[in-house]
Amino acid sequence: MKAKKQAKITIKNLNSCREYIPLVSKWLWKQWAKRHHQTLKEIIYRTEYFSGKKCPQVLIAFYNNHPAGTVSLLKTDHPYRQDLGPWLSFMFVLPKYRGKRIGQALQKALLETAQKAKFNKVYLMTDLKNYYEKSGWKFIESGLYTEGRITNFYEHKLPVKF
Ligand SMILES: CC(C)(COP(=O)(O)OP(=O)(O)OC[C@H]1O[C@@H](n2cnc3c(N)ncnc32)[C@H](O)[C@@H]1OP(=O)(O)O)[C@@H](O)C(=O)NCCC(=O)NCCS
């Protein structure tokens, strides 16, 4: 019987494979920006400048060499909480690749990236329940976001052993 080939998840910095900027931008536009009336062109422009060396940075995940997900390390991600940062933001896995631990791999790679950039903490905000806790994120508090919505803030201390 033929052995089943193990699936491979690879994470790269988008700065090292900039040809994927339009594709990653399209994912982010469809998932978040479109409903805020931002154009795809604006999101491509933003992603080009997100793809820097220290922060901001964008990561892309490949599943068996197919582009499958992304996450960003940003200086700011919240209009009122400028006291916090950097942030894990724009975490996204294509629907057909969900449930394959790509999200976990992206989080780990993002924390490694932040650690290399000498940050001692990373923040995120989310409405998801019991997702980030699985990777060691600690809930800090709930607070206001835009349009009167309430969101939950989490932090992850660094350094960690990978
Ligand atoms: C959330 C998201 C990134 C998860 O990606 P994924 O690659 O499917 O996640 P993983 O396979 O790494 O999941 C790891 C664990 O989290 C759980 N999980 C996955 N999605 C979850 C969700 N939406 N809520 C709670 N738990 C979730 C999995 O069941 C798995 O649990 P286990 O360890 O007990 O088996 C993906 O569903 C997505 O892109 N969603 C739309 C965008 C979004 O909501 N982004 C987050 C914004 S804060």
The ligand as an ORCA input file, in Angstrom:
! r2SCAN-3c Opt
* xyz 0 1
  C     -10.091     31.706     12.475
  C      -9.281     31.036     11.353
  C      -8.038     31.882     11.049
  C      -8.854     29.634     11.860
  O      -7.965     29.064     10.932
  P      -7.717     27.476     10.853
  O      -6.492     27.238     10.069
  O      -8.955     26.799     10.395
  O      -7.477     27.113     12.398
  P      -6.660     25.887     12.972
  O      -6.838     24.699     12.070
  O      -5.278     26.291     13.257
  O      -7.476     25.620     14.350
  C      -6.829     25.259     15.523
  C      -7.835     24.989     16.610
  O      -8.776     26.085     16.732
  C     -10.128     25.658     16.501
  N     -10.825     26.688     15.706
  C     -10.707     26.901     14.372
  N     -11.487     27.944     14.011
  C     -12.119     28.378     15.140
  C     -13.069     29.406     15.405
  N     -13.538     30.188     14.418
  N     -13.486     29.577     16.675
  C     -13.018     28.784     17.680
  N     -12.116     27.783     17.488
  C     -11.686     27.583     16.227
  C      -9.967     24.357     15.743
  O     -11.111     23.555     15.948
  C      -8.720     23.768     16.360
  O      -9.055     23.248     17.648
  P      -8.335     21.958     18.315
  O      -6.903     22.375     18.563
  O      -9.090     21.730     19.573
  O      -8.453     20.850     17.319
  C     -10.128     30.829     10.059
  O     -11.320     30.156     10.397
  C     -10.486     32.121      9.337
  O      -9.746     32.605      8.502
  N     -11.672     32.711      9.663
  C     -12.160     33.936      9.027
  C     -11.344     35.155      9.422
  C     -11.255     35.320     10.941
  O     -12.228     35.170     11.689
  N     -10.039     35.663     11.395
  C      -9.755     35.878     12.811
  C     -10.015     37.289     13.139
  S      -9.638     37.642     14.851
*
